[in-house]
Amino acid sequence: MSNDRPGELFAGPRPIQTRGEEPALRPRLPKRAPKPENPAKPEKPKAEKPRKAAPPRKATPKTARGGGRRTILGTLVYAGMVAGVWCGIALGAVLAWFALDLPDISKVAQFERRASVTVLAADGAEFARFGDLHGTTLGVRDLPPHLINAVLAIEDRRFYSHFGVDPIGLARALYVNWRSGRSAQGGSTITQQLAKNLFLTPEKSLKRKIQEAMLALWLEHRFTKDQILTAYLNRVYLGAGTFGVDAAARTYFGKPATQLDLRESAIIAGLLKAPSRYAPSSNPDEAAERSRVVMGAMVDAGFITAQELEAARNAPPSAKRKPGGDGRYFADWVTELVSAFVGSGHGDVVVRTTLDLKLQRAAEQRLEEILSGPGAGANARQGALVAMTTDGAVRALVGGRDYDNSEFNRATQAMRQPGSAFKPFVYLAALEAGWSPDSPVEDAPVRIGGWSPGNYDGKFRGTITMANALAHSSNTATVRIIDRIGVERVRRVAAGLGINSPLGKDLSLALGTSEVNLLELTRGYAGIANRGAPVWPYAITEIRDRDGNVLYRRQAGGSVPVVDPAHAVQLTRMMTGVIEYGTGKSAKLDRPAAAKSGTTQDYRDAWFVGFTADLVAGVWLGNDNNAEMKRVTGGSLPAKLWQGFMLDAHAGRPPRPLPGMEGAPAYVASGIAEPARASPAAAPAPARGSSGGVAGGIGSLIESLTGKGSAPQVQYDYGNPVR
């Protein structure tokens, strides 16, 4: 039957319709007379006797009923054949449609994965890992029987007997899910899961399940059971960026998969259900509970005895420290920097960093103590901390209170007003302009146009030295200084020391109204500690590929001072007064230190940044939603946090003098408690000029007497003061 005429495939004899009457018989026609042999002598036809018609035959009831049954049965068979043909065609069409976008399984599946980045601390200890990790490819015969049995018991007990799809297991899963009213059990076989992992996406749809079954049948036809199980165990995702049982064993237990014991094998098998939920590194209790379920399934399947189960339960697993537990904000920051050193197309790399795990843990612990203790009552819910050496090597970095709740890095990404923590750059610019720590400046009410900034404590000390103005964080004195030396000079000094964020061009810059992040502010202080030479914060010292080849290694280098080193040392001496008798007295250490506090309008941000001869550290407290804290100033909780961390960081280290102050005491201004008021004529006041230097002689005296030096140049309206 030709395919060109499909209609004939379904053509057939028409059914006979019986109505109960007898069929009429056709009358017989008379035979024609034979042709005469001699046409000249025709013979006369002989007369024939008429025949009587035969009586019609009566169909017996039995015969009629039997014929009816055969007709109905034949019709049903025919209809079934037609329906079967149509169902076959429909099924073929459906399968063909599902197969349209199947991958080319005639080729070996290429497993695409992200390159891994393993992050090491300064001492070589691994503390974070990113990307996809694969261990050694191991065959079924290489792995412990306990591991194989654990996987089969909990995932696919009939793996070695089904043909890729397990109808019994599927029916059981459907029944269990129906009884429980939720998706409590899956019906996919290991072969189906491998098909999904190799060729398909995790999409949950009927189409994907049908494609999964089709590919499972192909895998079973093409490979042996051991090959399928081997591929599955080496490709399956098991959490923490690990693929395959060997990578998981090394990550969670610090050993290859060939050395796993019974309980560890059960933990690995338990990860197949939900890798993130049952990871022993992040959820040890749930991992232990899941392992007990797996071992119970092993007992039910006859793989282990009840005695072996009891012994395994009493043996604690040797779980490793949580991957990425300490320094995860730091690790994120480092990972973002890798591509800049080795390119975006790098393979697996190992990155050695500057992180000191001891200092990192101390920073995290001290921050949590402040926030969960006094910070809770003061509405201080977030914080950050950065610590680096004077050459820029970052030793600790905390970007927030809880990485699991928020990965936003408040040390490198949050832009906040520094308040008075910006003032050292103003005073350094003044020193560059020719002022000295003993130069007098007026701490009294000031109005410039419509702007009248006040002091945080509401007090005015009259004429004081510049050193005391910094120690007491006088707003009015600082505004007078920047008005005298010029805003542009301050912007230049701050930018030269590493403040890269845009800085304002008005007098409010002196009070820290331009936003910065904690990392760059700490960097600026490191430049001061480095005697005026800017530093570049760095976290990576070396990058190697997976074979140990060096891809990048940091070369030691230096920078040229952007300010006179003598002026940087003078500023350092002035900043010691902040801790000795100024706003940062609560941060006093057992060694010389210089620092500055900062508080912004309505207590929205509180800072404390400072340094010793060994370390520069900055802290910030506040709220992500910019909510007000309850009278938290930089000299209160941030200063205590800074002090606690610095005491931990310097434990066991001998005190050393601050840079540039070897053999010299810290700067002590005259009249520390209440400095004597300097007469305007006794010391020359800084003169306004193109150079910003200190004018001498009669011109300076006249300017001081007439008050021209304090006259506003422009008018500003900044509203409430910034402390």
DADAMO-V57926 format. One record per backbone hydrogen bond with DSSP energy under -0.5 kcal/mol. NH is the residue of the N-H (numbers start at 1). CO is the residue of the C=O. E is the energy in kcal/mol with one decimal. If there is no record, write none. Layout:
NH/CO/E ; NH/CO/E
This chain:
5/2/-1.0 ; 8/5/-1.7 ; 9/6/-1.4 ; 10/6/-0.5 ; 10/7/-0.8 ; 11/8/-1.0 ; 18/16/-0.6 ; 39/37/-0.7 ; 41/38/-0.9 ; 42/40/-0.6 ; 59/57/-0.5 ; 64/60/-2.2 ; 65/61/-2.7 ; 66/62/-2.7 ; 67/63/-2.2 ; 68/64/-1.6 ; 69/65/-2.1 ; 70/66/-1.9 ; 71/67/-1.4 ; 72/68/-2.1 ; 73/69/-2.6 ; 74/70/-1.9 ; 75/71/-1.9 ; 76/72/-2.5 ; 77/73/-2.8 ; 78/74/-2.5 ; 79/75/-3.0 ; 80/76/-2.8 ; 81/77/-2.5 ; 82/78/-2.6 ; 83/79/-2.8 ; 84/80/-2.8 ; 85/81/-2.4 ; 86/82/-2.5 ; 87/83/-2.9 ; 88/84/-2.5 ; 89/85/-2.5 ; 90/86/-2.9 ; 91/87/-3.2 ; 92/88/-2.6 ; 93/89/-2.4 ; 94/90/-2.7 ; 95/91/-2.9 ; 96/92/-2.4 ; 97/93/-2.4 ; 98/94/-2.5 ; 99/95/-1.8 ; 100/96/-0.5 ; 100/97/-1.0 ; 102/99/-1.2 ; 105/103/-1.4 ; 107/104/-1.3 ; 111/109/-0.7 ; 112/110/-0.9 ; 117/130/-2.5 ; 118/349/-2.5 ; 119/117/-0.5 ; 119/128/-2.8 ; 120/118/-0.5 ; 120/351/-3.5 ; 121/125/-3.0 ; 122/355/-2.9 ; 124/121/-1.8 ; 127/119/-2.2 ; 128/119/-1.3 ; 130/117/-2.4 ; 132/114/-1.5 ; 133/241/-4.0 ; 135/243/-0.8 ; 138/136/-0.5 ; 142/139/-0.9 ; 143/139/-1.0 ; 143/140/-0.5 ; 147/144/-0.8 ; 148/144/-1.7 ; 149/145/-2.9 ; 150/146/-2.2 ; 151/147/-2.1 ; 152/148/-2.4 ; 153/149/-2.8 ; 154/150/-1.7 ; 155/151/-2.0 ; 156/151/-0.5 ; 156/152/-1.2 ; 159/156/-1.4 ; 161/158/-1.8 ; 162/158/-2.2 ; 163/165/-0.7 ; 167/165/-0.8 ; 170/166/-2.5 ; 171/167/-2.7 ; 172/168/-2.5 ; 173/169/-2.3 ; 174/170/-2.4 ; 175/171/-2.2 ; 176/172/-2.7 ; 177/173/-2.6 ; 178/174/-2.1 ; 179/175/-2.5 ; 180/176/-2.4 ; 181/177/-1.5 ; 182/177/-0.8 ; 184/182/-1.8 ; 193/189/-2.4 ; 194/190/-2.4 ; 195/191/-2.4 ; 196/192/-2.3 ; 197/193/-2.5 ; 198/194/-2.8 ; 199/195/-2.5 ; 200/195/-0.8 ; 200/196/-1.2 ; 205/203/-0.8 ; 209/205/-1.9 ; 210/206/-2.3 ; 211/207/-2.5 ; 212/208/-2.4 ; 213/209/-2.1 ; 214/210/-2.3 ; 215/211/-2.6 ; 216/212/-2.1 ; 217/213/-2.1 ; 218/214/-1.8 ; 219/215/-2.7 ; 220/216/-2.4 ; 221/217/-1.8 ; 222/218/-2.1 ; 223/219/-2.9 ; 228/224/-2.2 ; 229/225/-2.6 ; 230/226/-2.5 ; 231/227/-2.4 ; 232/228/-2.2 ; 233/229/-2.5 ; 234/230/-1.4 ; 235/231/-0.8 ; 235/232/-0.9 ; 236/232/-2.1 ; 238/242/-2.5 ; 242/239/-2.1 ; 243/133/-3.0 ; 244/236/-3.1 ; 245/233/-2.2 ; 248/244/-1.9 ; 249/245/-2.4 ; 250/246/-2.2 ; 251/247/-2.1 ; 252/248/-2.9 ; 253/249/-2.1 ; 254/249/-0.5 ; 254/250/-0.7 ; 255/249/-1.2 ; 259/256/-1.8 ; 260/257/-1.4 ; 265/261/-2.4 ; 266/262/-2.1 ; 267/263/-2.1 ; 268/264/-2.3 ; 269/265/-2.5 ; 270/266/-2.1 ; 271/267/-1.0 ; 271/268/-0.7 ; 272/269/-1.2 ; 273/270/-1.0 ; 274/270/-0.7 ; 278/274/-2.4 ; 279/276/-0.6 ; 283/279/-2.9 ; 287/283/-2.3 ; 288/284/-2.2 ; 289/285/-2.2 ; 290/286/-2.5 ; 291/287/-2.1 ; 292/288/-1.6 ; 293/289/-1.5 ; 294/290/-2.2 ; 295/291/-2.5 ; 296/292/-2.1 ; 297/293/-1.9 ; 298/294/-1.8 ; 299/295/-1.9 ; 300/296/-2.2 ; 301/297/-2.0 ; 302/299/-1.1 ; 303/298/-2.6 ; 304/298/-1.0 ; 309/305/-1.9 ; 310/306/-2.2 ; 311/307/-2.2 ; 312/308/-2.1 ; 313/309/-2.1 ; 314/310/-1.3 ; 315/312/-1.0 ; 316/314/-0.7 ; 319/317/-1.4 ; 320/252/-3.2 ; 324/127/-0.7 ; 325/322/-1.8 ; 330/397/-0.5 ; 331/327/-2.8 ; 332/328/-2.3 ; 333/329/-2.0 ; 334/330/-2.5 ; 335/331/-2.6 ; 336/332/-1.7 ; 337/333/-0.8 ; 337/334/-1.1 ; 338/334/-1.1 ; 339/335/-0.6 ; 340/337/-0.8 ; 341/337/-0.7 ; 341/338/-1.7 ; 342/338/-2.0 ; 343/339/-2.1 ; 346/343/-0.9 ; 349/116/-2.5 ; 350/544/-2.9 ; 351/118/-3.4 ; 352/350/-0.6 ; 352/542/-2.7 ; 353/120/-1.8 ; 354/539/-1.6 ; 356/395/-2.4 ; 357/355/-0.7 ; 360/356/-2.7 ; 361/357/-2.5 ; 362/358/-1.9 ; 363/359/-2.5 ; 364/360/-2.4 ; 365/361/-2.5 ; 366/362/-2.7 ; 367/363/-2.2 ; 368/364/-2.0 ; 369/365/-2.2 ; 370/366/-2.0 ; 371/367/-2.5 ; 372/368/-2.7 ; 373/369/-1.2 ; 375/370/-3.1 ; 376/373/-0.9 ; 377/373/-0.8 ; 378/374/-1.0 ; 379/376/-0.9 ; 380/375/-2.8 ; 381/379/-0.8 ; 381/622/-0.5 ; 382/622/-2.1 ; 384/620/-1.9 ; 385/398/-2.0 ; 386/618/-2.3 ; 387/396/-2.5 ; 388/616/-2.8 ; 389/393/-2.0 ; 392/389/-2.0 ; 394/392/-0.6 ; 394/538/-2.4 ; 395/387/-2.4 ; 395/393/-0.5 ; 396/387/-1.7 ; 398/385/-2.9 ; 399/397/-0.5 ; 406/402/-1.8 ; 410/399/-3.0 ; 410/408/-0.9 ; 413/409/-2.6 ; 414/409/-0.9 ; 416/414/-0.6 ; 416/516/-2.8 ; 418/514/-0.7 ; 419/512/-1.8 ; 421/418/-1.8 ; 422/419/-1.8 ; 423/420/-1.5 ; 425/422/-1.6 ; 426/422/-0.7 ; 426/423/-0.9 ; 427/423/-2.2 ; 428/424/-2.3 ; 429/425/-1.9 ; 430/426/-1.9 ; 431/427/-2.1 ; 432/428/-2.3 ; 433/429/-1.6 ; 434/431/-1.3 ; 435/430/-2.5 ; 439/436/-2.0 ; 441/464/-2.8 ; 443/441/-0.5 ; 443/462/-3.8 ; 444/442/-0.9 ; 446/453/-0.6 ; 448/451/-3.2 ; 449/447/-0.6 ; 450/716/-0.9 ; 451/448/-2.0 ; 451/716/-0.6 ; 458/455/-0.9 ; 462/443/-2.2 ; 464/441/-2.8 ; 464/462/-0.6 ; 466/439/-1.5 ; 467/437/-2.4 ; 469/465/-2.0 ; 470/466/-1.8 ; 471/467/-2.1 ; 472/468/-2.5 ; 473/470/-0.7 ; 474/469/-2.6 ; 475/473/-0.5 ; 478/474/-1.6 ; 479/475/-2.5 ; 480/476/-1.8 ; 481/477/-2.0 ; 482/478/-2.4 ; 483/479/-2.0 ; 484/480/-1.4 ; 485/481/-2.6 ; 486/482/-2.0 ; 490/486/-1.1 ; 491/487/-2.3 ; 492/488/-2.2 ; 493/489/-2.1 ; 494/490/-2.5 ; 495/491/-2.4 ; 496/492/-2.1 ; 497/493/-1.4 ; 498/495/-1.3 ; 499/494/-2.3 ; 500/498/-1.3 ; 509/506/-1.8 ; 510/507/-1.7 ; 511/508/-1.5 ; 512/509/-1.9 ; 513/508/-0.8 ; 516/416/-2.7 ; 518/410/-0.6 ; 519/411/-2.1 ; 521/517/-1.9 ; 522/518/-2.5 ; 523/519/-2.0 ; 524/520/-2.1 ; 525/521/-1.8 ; 526/522/-2.0 ; 527/523/-1.8 ; 528/524/-1.3 ; 529/525/-2.6 ; 530/526/-1.7 ; 531/528/-1.4 ; 532/527/-1.9 ; 533/527/-0.5 ; 533/530/-1.1 ; 534/532/-0.6 ; 534/560/-0.5 ; 537/535/-0.6 ; 538/392/-2.5 ; 541/352/-2.6 ; 542/352/-1.5 ; 543/552/-2.7 ; 544/350/-2.4 ; 545/549/-2.1 ; 546/348/-1.0 ; 548/545/-1.9 ; 551/543/-3.3 ; 551/549/-0.5 ; 552/543/-1.7 ; 554/541/-2.5 ; 562/532/-2.8 ; 563/532/-0.7 ; 567/564/-1.0 ; 568/564/-1.8 ; 569/565/-2.1 ; 570/566/-2.1 ; 571/567/-2.5 ; 572/568/-2.1 ; 573/569/-2.2 ; 574/570/-2.0 ; 575/571/-2.5 ; 576/572/-1.1 ; 577/573/-0.6 ; 577/574/-1.1 ; 578/575/-0.8 ; 579/575/-0.7 ; 580/576/-2.4 ; 581/577/-2.5 ; 582/577/-1.5 ; 583/471/-2.0 ; 584/578/-2.1 ; 585/582/-1.0 ; 587/584/-2.0 ; 588/585/-1.4 ; 594/611/-2.4 ; 595/575/-1.4 ; 596/609/-2.4 ; 598/607/-1.9 ; 600/605/-2.2 ; 603/600/-1.8 ; 604/601/-1.1 ; 606/621/-2.0 ; 607/598/-3.3 ; 608/619/-1.7 ; 609/596/-2.2 ; 610/617/-2.6 ; 611/594/-2.9 ; 612/615/-2.6 ; 616/388/-3.3 ; 617/610/-2.8 ; 618/386/-2.6 ; 619/608/-2.1 ; 620/384/-2.0 ; 621/606/-2.3 ; 622/382/-1.9 ; 623/604/-0.6 ; 626/623/-1.7 ; 629/603/-1.8 ; 630/378/-2.6 ; 631/629/-1.5 ; 633/631/-0.7 ; 636/633/-1.7 ; 638/633/-0.7 ; 639/634/-0.7 ; 640/636/-2.1 ; 641/637/-2.6 ; 642/638/-2.8 ; 643/639/-2.5 ; 644/640/-2.6 ; 645/641/-2.3 ; 646/642/-2.6 ; 647/643/-2.4 ; 648/644/-1.8 ; 649/645/-2.7 ; 650/646/-1.8 ; 651/648/-0.9 ; 653/650/-2.5 ; 661/658/-2.4 ; 664/661/-2.1 ; 669/667/-0.5 ; 682/679/-1.0 ; 683/679/-1.2 ; 687/693/-0.8 ; 695/693/-0.6 ; 699/696/-0.6 ; 700/696/-0.6 ; 701/697/-1.5 ; 702/698/-2.5 ; 703/699/-2.1 ; 704/700/-2.0 ; 705/701/-2.3 ; 706/702/-2.6 ; 707/703/-1.2 ; 708/703/-0.7 ; 709/703/-0.9 ; 710/707/-1.3 ; 711/708/-1.2 ; 716/448/-1.2 ; 723/721/-0.5
